[in-house]
Every structure is written in structure tokens, then in C-alpha cells.
Amino acid sequence: VRDYGNRVGVYRILEALEFAGVKASFAVNGEIAKRYPPLLNAIKNAGHEIVAHGMSTDHIHHEGMSAAEETALIADTLACFDSAPKGWLSPARNQSSRTLGLLSDAGLDYCLDWELDQVPVATTTGVTLIPNSYELSDFTLLHTRRQTEESWLKQIEDSLELLAGEHERFGGQCLGLTLTPYILGQPFRIWALREFLTYIADHSDIAVMTGSELTQNFREQTK
């Protein structure tokens, strides 16, 4: 079922994004990059961004690794791509205390592992942390908690409305959403993504950015 996402589900998501005129960041691990070059070409040709998602779910970054081992794992991952990604999402969103520094050394600009408080965060390593909402991911709500597609959609819309309402007090905030191809790309669920993209299009106070676009926007405002 997971590989169904790579063969079928992701293309439904790509079609929905294209119809809505929205660009996204696609987290792709090294093994997928090696096995499915046509998939990467489809993502890049549509104008989307590739984010390095580690080597695979069997290669978790953790404190027990040596710095040399983790450095090699990051390098091996990036070597799987024709052009080096600028963003990173760790397998299982798991890091060691050295991960951010090693990502910076490898030339990566931002990381999607962290939950945070609806705003990007600068780090001493130079890597920008972009909030990624685990609570609103399709995997969490539709798979783990077995909620309905209607509930998933309603919770996202409620979140966006609250953040827009807080703009006067707190300024711009961001809501990082994770879409899982083998979950949301199912034929009985893709309608929810289409509805969500329609909702965004109807609200001029919502901007959609890739990870690199958000990082650049944040850094320009904090110079």
C-alpha cells in the first residue's frame, strides 16, 4: 500500500496541485530517488521542489551514531539526486544533537523536522527550522486516529482561520502540512485535497510557499 503512493497516489496529488496552480515541496528519500527517476522528473517538471528525506526509513539519525557515520549518511543521501536539494526532512523526523550542524556543512538551507510555533526559527548552524504540523498531517488524522476526510479538512480550515485572525497581533504565521501519497492519494480521499486547494484559492490572505520560498522570505525579513 505504501508503494501505491509512489505509483499512483502521488500523481493524483500532482494533478490536483497543477489544477490549483500550487507549488509544493516533495520529501523524497534516497532509495526512492534511485528507484523512480520518472517520478522525480514529474515532480521537478511540474515546478515543485525536492526535499531530501534521508536514505530510507531504515536509516534513522540518532545520538548513537558517530559524527563520521552521520556525515556519510547525509552525503550518501544527497548523492542520490541529480541536483542537491536545499531542504531536509529526517526519516521519522529523528535527529542527533549534531544533525543540524552536519546538514549545514552539507549545504542544506532548511529542515522540516520540528513542530515549533507557527513561525520559522533561525539556528546557530545557519539551518532554518520550518514548522511542520504533525497534528494536522493526513497520516496522523486519517490513518493513526482514523478520522474522516471531512474532519481532516475542517480542522485545517479552522486552523487557517484562527491564524488569519491572529495576524493583527502576531503578524504572518505558517502552517506546514504533510500530505502522504498512499493515504491522501487514494481514490476515495483525493476529493479532500481538491476541496482544500479550492479553499486556499478563495482566501487572498493565504499564501502558499515551498520550503525554499518560505526560508528566503523569512531570512529577508530578519536581516
Disulfide bonds with the S-S distance in Angstrom:
none
